[in-house]
Amino acid sequence: MSQRLHLVFGGELIDPSKNTFKDVNDIHIVGMFPDYDSALNAWKSEAQKTVDNAHMRYFISHIHRLRDEKTETSTTKELS
């Protein structure tokens, strides 16, 4: 059984309409999670803390999709 690792991270953006961080040295790494549901809960928690700052954004990165570079997949296809 493969692990479906997810990384939750965020930081202040230069422009809220783009995904470019103001300072990559200040990116907040929330953590690595073994499944999407736990990553989503962590993302919600961190996003809620910064809801008043329009420039702050948190993201969920699907690390398991990067682990097998030889397998072609779409962004929505589940790996088994």
N, C-alpha and C positions, 0 to 999 in steps of 0.2 A: 504494500500500500504506500503510495507516495504522499509526502507531506504537502500541504497547500499553504505555504508560508505567506504571510502578509505583513508588510512594514507600514506603520503609521507614523507620519512625520508632518511637520508644518512650520510655518514661519511667516514673516511679514513680506508682502509682495510690493514691488515698485508701483504697480498699477493694479487695482482690483479686477480689471477686465482681462488681465494676462496672468500667466503662471510663471513669472520671473521673480525670484526672490531678491529682496533688497540687499541682504548680506548672507551668503551661504554659510558663513561661520556661525551664524545665529540660528540655524535651522534646529528646531526642536525634534529630536528623535524620541517619539513616544515609546516605541518598542516593536518587537517582532511577535507575531501572533500565529498560532497553529491553524486557525480557520477564519473564514470571513466574518462570521458572527461576532467573535471576540474582538476582531479588528474594528468592526463597525461600532461596537460598544465603546471602545477606546477612542475612536474618532469622534463620536458624538459627545463624549465627555470633554475632550479637549476643545472641540469646536464651540461648545456651549460656554466654556470659560472665556472665550475671546469674541463672543457674538457682537459686542459693542465696537469692535475694531474692524472696519470694512477691509482693511489691508491684510488681516491675518487669515490664512487658509491652512487647512489640514487636508491631507491626502492619504489614501490607502493605495499602496503599491503591491501588485500581485507578484511577489518574488518567485513563486513556484513557476510562473510562466517564463522566467528568465533562465531557469536552471537547465533546461534542455534546449540548447540553441539549434540543434539539428532538426527538431520537430517543428514543422510548419503548422501554425494555428492562427485562427482569427482571434480578435480580442474577446470574443464572447464564448469561444469553444472551451469546454472543460477538458483538462488533461486527466487521463486516468493512470 
